[in-house]
Amino acid sequence: MPSTPTSKSQVQAYRFMLRRMESALVRKDSVMMHDPMGSHMRSAVVGVLLAMVAAIGFVLFAVLSPAGSVPEANGVVIGKQSGAVYALITDGSNNKRLVPTFNVTSARLILLANSSGGGGGQAGAASPAAATPAVVDDDVLKGLPRDKKQGLVDGPQMLPVGPQRVGNFWDVCDTLPDNADKSSTPTTSVIGGVDGIGSEISLSQPLLVTPDRGKSYYLIYRKSSFSTSLGLNHTRVVKSEVDLDRDKAIANAYRLQEQYARPISSAVLNAVPGTVPLSLPDIPGRGEQPTSYEAPAGAKIGDVLHTVEVDNSDHYYVLVAEGRHEVSPVAAEAIYENGGTKPHNVEPGDVKSIPLIHTPWALDEFPVEKVNPVDYNDYPAVCAAWSYPNNTPSMTMRILEAGKPLLPNNVKPIKLGTPSTDGTKVADFYLPTGQAAVVRDSTSTSDERTGPVYVVSDLGVRYGFASSIATMTPDQVAAGVGLGDPASYPPAPDAIVKLLPQGTALDPGAALRTYDTMQLPADAGSYPTAAPSNNQQAPPAGGSGN
């Protein structure tokens, strides 16, 4: 007999019976109020999706944070977990070895020495001392042979490139305590990479200073339009020594009194370019009638002529044997205070026939304002500020009102404990954290491209470059460790840079010295509080170098 075809109703009934059996097994109830397998299916789907997301996450983590691999060529390697720094050196047979060292700078110097043949490696071999360090899991380094530790113990932690370098601003500042007097001692600070500290002194804000509690005095002031600078073309301020006891005419004309004299450190004073002493020059033939021209109103050599031009501007001229020399009104008053006659008031036409002398002389450098010097209790902080706008050096003097912080946003400087090489003590140093400077020490525009190169760290230490390898110059060392073209290093003022403690010379040959341990001298460094007494255990100082 032919089979009877299964109807749609039978299929649906069969499926319904299966679902009732599933419900009875899963929910212990054959009455199906809900789909018995729906929640299980949803859970399974969610579980699969979560597993896929986790797998994708592991893949991304592996891509973005790989264990790293050892470079094929020479380079700097840093252990990811330990932070240990190595110089990786590969010989001609592609055999690799690790040289443990103290810092990345040392690793770069070791690579540079080996690439030049100074460390027994092939001269001219590939040595990317300037390459970016490779960060590798410590497990990856386990199988590589290691040498003894080498390098410079005191090398800088960073050789700055690009945005790691600070702007070319250098200040040395003195800050007086509250209620200071002439015997007070200022706190000296060096600040790098910060623009616009305080406000620049104007023509009417001279500073009378004493570096030795009244034994000598200097006036620091803005140069005027009369100034010929006497070779000082890149400064807006100058200092001039003045003898308040001997040169009473100068003291009276410029209102210079001892009570206005602020204590100043030699560090700040030496940073300001000096000009001629603030003393009236001798005028040859003074009191005699000139012979090369006819003086009006019976004036004699050494006298002052005063004219009022059509624009109502006043002009003062000192008569000398060769003609007339224009001076400021205050300089003219100083000449009168020094025993001269009162200025002769004459018409502008009366002086036209007298030759105008342009030869520089001391009176050109005198201040042009007759004002009291800045009160040091109103402005307790002063800074000799150097900058390099448009590739041109510029020095000026800046002052800060009482109550205003020396540094922006109340950032704190670090304390320096080591004097400079000439014995000058700087108390505080600030350079933005995580940055450093690469500069050429410069005493004038003539050596701003040839002076010694320094790396100045954010800890206030300057590191110079040297080379005990005959085939390499200090400039080549600086370029070889990744600091770029030596011609691009900007200058920095010697008077400020030399105030900082000097660190180890960055010499590739010296970086090849090996160590088992490093024994520090007992008097090295300082404690943040009192040093441990004899019956207290001092921190370990380390071992000895070999």
C-alpha positions in Angstrom: 0.0 0.0 0.0 1.3 3.5 -0.7 2.4 5.5 2.3 0.3 8.3 3.5 2.1 11.7 3.1 2.9 13.6 6.4 0.7 16.6 6.7 1.8 20.0 7.9 -0.4 19.6 11.0 1.4 16.4 11.9 4.8 18.1 11.6 3.7 21.0 13.8 2.2 18.6 16.3 5.4 16.6 16.4 7.5 19.8 17.1 5.0 20.8 19.7 5.4 17.5 21.5 9.2 17.8 21.4 9.0 21.3 22.9 6.8 19.9 25.7 9.3 17.2 26.4 12.1 19.8 26.5 10.1 21.9 28.9 9.4 18.8 31.0 13.1 18.0 31.1 14.4 21.5 31.6 11.7 23.2 33.7 10.1 20.0 35.2 6.8 21.2 33.8 5.2 20.2 30.5 2.9 23.3 30.5 4.9 25.7 28.3 4.3 29.2 29.6 7.7 30.4 28.0 10.1 29.1 25.4 12.2 26.6 27.5 15.4 26.9 25.4 15.3 30.7 24.7 17.3 31.8 27.7 19.8 29.1 27.0 20.2 30.1 23.4 20.6 33.7 24.3 23.2 32.8 26.9 25.1 30.8 24.4 25.1 33.6 21.8 26.2 36.2 24.4 29.0 33.8 25.5 30.2 33.4 21.9 30.2 37.2 21.4 32.2 37.8 24.6 34.7 35.2 23.6 35.1 36.9 20.2 35.6 40.3 21.9 38.2 38.9 24.3 40.1 37.2 21.4 40.1 40.5 19.5 41.4 42.3 22.7 44.2 39.9 23.1 45.2 40.3 19.4 45.2 44.1 19.8 47.2 44.0 23.0 49.8 41.8 21.3 50.0 44.3 18.4 50.1 47.5 20.5 52.2 46.1 23.3 54.5 43.5 21.9 57.2 41.7 23.8 59.7 43.3 21.4 62.6 41.7 19.6 66.3 42.3 19.8 67.5 44.7 17.1 69.4 43.1 14.2 72.1 45.8 14.3 73.8 47.8 17.0 71.5 49.8 19.2 70.3 50.8 22.6 68.1 48.2 24.4 66.0 48.7 27.5 64.6 45.8 29.5 60.8 46.4 29.8 60.3 45.0 33.3 63.6 45.8 34.9 64.4 49.2 33.2 68.0 48.0 32.7 69.9 49.8 29.9 72.2 48.0 27.5 74.3 48.7 24.5 73.7 45.9 21.9 76.9 45.3 19.9 76.9 43.0 16.9 80.2 41.9 15.4 81.1 41.0 11.8 79.8 37.5 12.3 76.4 38.8 13.5 77.2 37.6 17.0 75.3 39.8 19.5 76.3 40.8 23.0 74.9 43.1 25.6 76.9 45.7 27.5 75.1 46.7 30.7 75.4 50.4 31.4 74.2 53.2 33.7 72.0 55.3 31.3 71.0 55.8 27.7 73.7 58.4 27.2 76.4 55.9 28.2 74.9 53.3 25.9 75.1 55.8 23.0 78.7 56.7 23.8 79.7 53.0 24.0 78.1 52.4 20.6 79.8 55.5 19.2 83.2 54.3 20.5 82.7 50.8 19.0 81.7 52.2 15.7 84.9 54.2 15.5 87.1 51.3 16.4 87.8 52.7 19.9 86.4 49.7 21.7 87.9 46.9 19.6 84.9 46.7 17.2 85.1 47.2 13.5 85.9 50.8 12.5 83.0 52.2 10.5 80.7 49.3 11.4 77.0 50.1 11.6 76.5 51.8 14.9 73.2 53.6 15.1 74.1 55.4 18.4 71.4 58.0 17.7 68.6 55.5 17.1 65.5 55.3 19.3 66.1 52.7 22.1 64.3 49.4 21.7 62.2 48.3 24.7 62.3 44.5 25.0 60.9 42.1 27.5 63.6 40.9 29.8 62.8 37.3 28.9 63.9 38.0 25.3 67.3 39.0 26.5 68.0 35.9 28.6 70.0 34.0 26.0 72.3 36.9 25.0 75.9 37.0 26.4 76.7 40.0 28.5 79.9 42.0 29.2 81.0 43.8 32.3 79.2 47.0 33.1 80.5 50.1 31.3 79.7 53.7 30.9 79.5 57.0 32.7 78.1 56.8 36.2 77.0 60.5 36.2 75.8 60.8 32.6 72.6 62.7 31.9 69.4 60.7 31.8 68.3 62.4 28.6 69.8 63.8 25.5 67.0 66.1 24.3 65.6 66.3 20.8 62.8 68.3 19.3 60.2 69.4 21.9 62.3 68.0 24.7 64.6 71.1 24.3 63.7 74.3 26.2 63.4 77.7 24.6 66.6 79.8 24.6 66.0 81.9 27.7 68.5 82.1 30.5 68.1 84.2 33.7 70.3 84.6 36.8 68.3 86.2 39.6 68.8 87.6 43.1 66.0 87.6 45.6 66.3 89.6 48.8 64.5 88.6 52.1 61.8 90.7 53.5 62.9 93.9 55.3 66.3 93.6 53.7 69.2 96.1 54.2 72.6 96.7 52.7 74.1 93.8 54.7 71.5 91.2 53.5 72.5 88.2 51.4 70.4 87.6 48.3 69.3 84.1 47.2 70.7 83.4 43.7 68.8 81.3 41.2 69.5 80.2 37.6 66.4 79.7 35.5 66.3 78.2 32.0 63.6 78.0 29.3 61.2 80.5 30.9 60.3 83.7 29.1 59.0 87.0 30.6 60.1 86.9 34.2 59.1 90.2 35.8 59.3 93.4 33.8 62.2 95.0 32.0 63.8 98.1 33.7 63.1 101.3 31.9 65.3 104.4 31.4 63.8 105.7 34.7 64.5 102.6 36.7 68.3 102.3 37.4 69.6 99.9 40.0 72.3 101.0 42.4 74.0 97.8 43.7 76.8 96.8 45.9 78.4 93.3 45.7 80.5 93.7 48.9 78.3 95.5 51.5 79.3 99.0 50.6 82.9 98.7 49.6 82.1 99.3 45.9 79.1 100.4 44.0 77.7 99.9 40.5 74.8 101.5 38.6 72.9 99.2 36.3 70.8 101.0 33.8 69.2 101.0 30.3 71.4 102.2 27.5 70.1 105.4 25.9 70.1 106.8 22.4 73.4 108.6 23.2 75.2 105.3 23.9 77.7 104.1 21.4 77.9 100.8 23.4 81.7 100.8 23.1 81.4 97.4 21.4 78.4 96.2 23.4 75.9 95.8 20.6 73.8 93.0 22.0 72.7 94.3 25.4 70.0 96.7 26.4 71.6 97.3 29.8 75.0 98.0 31.1 76.8 98.4 34.5 79.0 101.2 35.4 81.2 101.4 38.5 80.7 104.6 40.5 82.7 106.0 43.5 80.1 107.8 45.6 82.7 109.4 47.9 85.0 110.7 45.2 82.5 111.6 42.4 80.1 113.8 44.4 79.0 115.6 41.2 77.9 112.3 39.7 76.2 111.2 43.0 74.3 114.5 43.2 73.3 114.6 39.5 71.9 111.1 39.5 70.6 111.0 43.1 72.9 108.1 44.1 72.8 107.6 47.8 74.1 104.6 49.8 70.7 103.9 51.2 69.4 103.0 47.7 72.2 100.4 47.2 70.8 96.9 47.0 73.0 93.8 47.8 73.8 91.9 44.6 75.6 88.6 44.0 78.7 88.4 41.9 76.7 85.9 39.7 74.1 88.5 38.7 76.6 91.4 38.5 79.0 89.5 36.3 76.2 88.6 33.9 75.6 92.3 33.1 78.1 93.8 30.5 80.2 96.6 31.9 80.9 100.0 30.4 83.1 102.9 31.4 83.1 104.0 35.0 80.5 106.6 35.9 83.1 109.3 36.3 83.4 112.7 34.5 86.2 112.5 31.9 89.1 115.0 31.7 88.6 117.6 29.0 91.9 118.7 27.5 92.2 122.5 27.4 89.3 123.0 29.8 88.9 126.8 30.6 90.7 127.9 27.5 89.4 129.7 24.5 89.0 127.4 21.5 91.2 128.1 18.5 89.6 126.1 15.7 86.2 127.8 16.0 84.5 130.8 17.6 82.6 130.0 20.7 79.4 132.0 21.3 78.6 134.0 24.4 82.2 133.9 25.6 82.0 130.2 26.3 85.2 128.2 26.8 86.4 124.6 26.4 84.5 122.5 28.9 81.5 124.7 29.1 78.0 123.6 28.1 75.8 125.2 25.5 72.0 124.9 25.7 69.8 125.4 22.6 66.0 125.1 22.1 65.1 124.0 18.6 62.0 125.0 16.6 60.2 121.8 17.8 60.9 123.0 21.5 63.4 120.2 22.0 66.3 120.9 24.3 69.9 120.1 23.3 73.0 120.3 25.3 76.6 120.5 23.9 79.9 120.3 25.7 82.6 122.3 24.0 85.9 120.5 23.4 89.0 121.6 21.5 87.7 120.1 18.2 84.1 121.3 18.4 80.9 120.4 20.3 79.8 117.1 21.6 76.1 116.5 22.4 75.3 115.1 25.9 72.1 114.4 27.9 70.7 117.1 30.3 71.8 115.1 33.3 75.3 114.7 32.0 75.4 118.5 31.5 74.2 119.0 35.0 76.9 116.7 36.3 79.5 118.8 34.5 78.1 121.9 36.2 78.1 120.1 39.6 81.8 119.3 39.0 82.7 123.0 39.2 81.8 124.1 35.7 79.7 127.2 34.7 76.0 127.1 34.2 75.0 126.2 30.7 75.1 129.1 28.2 71.7 129.6 26.6 72.3 130.3 22.9 70.3 130.3 19.7 70.5 127.2 17.5 72.1 129.2 14.7 75.0 130.2 17.0 76.2 126.6 17.2 75.8 125.6 13.5 79.3 126.7 12.7 80.9 124.7 15.5 81.8 121.1 14.3 79.7 118.4 15.8 81.9 115.7 17.2 80.8 112.0 16.9 83.8 110.4 18.4 82.6 108.1 21.2 83.5 109.2 24.7 82.5 108.4 28.3 79.6 110.9 28.6 77.8 109.0 25.8 77.4 106.1 28.2 75.9 108.0 31.1 72.3 107.4 32.0 69.9 110.0 30.7 67.3 110.1 33.5 67.6 111.8 36.8 65.6 109.6 39.1 66.0 107.7 42.4 67.3 104.2 41.9 64.7 101.4 42.3 63.9 100.6 46.0 64.9 97.1 46.7 62.1 96.6 49.2 59.5 97.5 46.5 61.3 95.2 44.0 63.2 92.5 46.0 64.0 90.3 43.0 66.2 91.2 40.0 67.2 89.1 37.0 69.9 89.4 34.4 67.9 88.0 31.5 69.4 86.7 28.3 67.5 85.6 25.2 68.1 84.9 21.5 65.3 86.5 19.5 65.6 86.2 15.7 69.0 84.5 16.2 70.4 87.6 17.9 71.6 87.6 21.5 70.0 90.1 23.8 70.7 90.9 27.5 68.5 93.0 29.7 67.6 93.5 33.4 64.2 92.5 34.8 62.6 93.3 38.2 59.8 91.8 40.2 57.5 93.6 42.6 57.3 92.4 46.2 54.9 89.5 46.6 55.2 88.2 43.1 56.7 84.8 42.6 59.9 84.4 40.6 58.6 81.3 38.8 55.2 80.9 37.0 52.4 78.9 38.6 54.4 78.7 41.8 56.6 75.9 40.5 59.4 74.9 42.8 63.1 75.1 41.9 65.5 72.4 42.9 68.3 73.1 45.4 71.9 73.0 44.2 74.6 71.9 46.6 77.7 72.0 44.4 79.4 75.3 43.5 80.5 76.1 40.0 84.0 75.5 38.8 85.0 79.1 39.9 83.4 78.6 43.4 80.3 80.7 42.8 77.3 79.2 44.7 73.9 79.1 43.2 71.1 78.1 45.6 68.3 77.3 43.2 67.8 76.1 39.7 64.8 75.6 37.5 64.3 74.2 34.1 60.9 72.6 33.1 60.8 69.0 34.2 61.4 66.4 31.5 63.2 68.9 29.3 66.9 69.9 28.8 69.0 72.2 26.8 71.7 71.8 24.2 73.7 75.0 23.9 77.1 76.4 22.9 78.8 78.4 25.7 79.3 81.9 24.3 81.2 84.9 25.6 80.4 87.1 22.5 79.0 86.9 19.0 82.4 85.9 17.7 82.2 82.4 19.4 78.5 81.6 19.4 79.1 79.0 16.6 82.4 77.7 17.9 82.2 77.6 21.7 82.0 74.3 23.7 78.8 72.4 23.6 76.9 71.6 26.8 73.8 69.5 27.7 72.1 71.2 30.6 69.8 68.8 32.5 66.6 69.6 34.4 68.6 68.9 37.6 70.9 71.8 37.0 74.1 70.0 35.8 75.9 70.9 32.6 77.7 68.2 30.7 80.4 69.1 28.2 81.5 66.9 25.3 85.1 65.6 24.9 86.8 62.9 22.8 89.8 60.8 23.7 89.4 59.1 20.3 91.8 60.7 17.9 89.5 60.4 14.9 86.5 62.2 16.6 86.0 65.8 17.7 83.7 66.8 20.6 81.3 68.3 18.0 81.2 64.9 16.2 80.5 63.2 19.5 77.5 65.5 20.1 76.2 64.8 16.6 76.9 61.1 16.9 74.8 60.6 20.0 71.7 62.1 18.2 71.8 65.8 19.0 71.7 66.8 15.4 73.8 69.2 13.3 76.3 71.0 15.6 75.8 74.2 13.5 72.2 74.3 14.8 73.1 74.5 18.5 72.1 77.9 19.8 74.4 79.9 22.0 73.9 80.5 25.7 75.7 83.1 27.9 78.9 81.9 29.5 78.3 84.2 32.5 75.2 82.1 33.3 76.0 78.6 32.1 79.3 78.5 34.0 77.4 79.1 37.2 76.0 75.5 37.1 77.9 72.5 38.5 79.8 70.6 35.8 79.1 66.9 35.3 81.1 64.1 33.7 82.5 64.9 30.3 80.6 63.0 27.6 83.6 61.1 26.1 83.1 57.9 24.1 86.5 56.7 25.2 85.7 57.3 28.9 82.4 55.4 28.5 84.4 52.2 27.8 85.6 52.0 31.4 84.3 48.8 33.1 82.9 48.4 36.7 82.2 45.6 39.1 80.7 48.0 41.6 80.9 51.7 42.2 82.2 53.1 45.5 81.2 56.7 46.2 83.3 59.0 48.4 82.0 59.3 51.9 81.4 63.0 51.5 79.6 62.7 48.2 76.1 64.1 48.0 74.0 65.5 50.8 71.2 64.3 53.0 67.7 66.0 52.9 68.0 66.3 56.7 70.8 65.8 59.2 73.3 63.2 58.3 73.2 59.9 60.4 75.1 60.0 63.6 78.0 57.6 64.3 75.7 55.1 66.0 73.2 55.2 63.2 73.5 53.1 60.0 74.2 55.3 57.0 72.8 54.4 53.6 75.1 52.0 51.7 77.5 53.9 49.4 78.2 51.0 47.0 81.3 49.1 46.0 84.4 49.9 44.1 85.1 50.6 40.5 87.4 48.5 38.3 
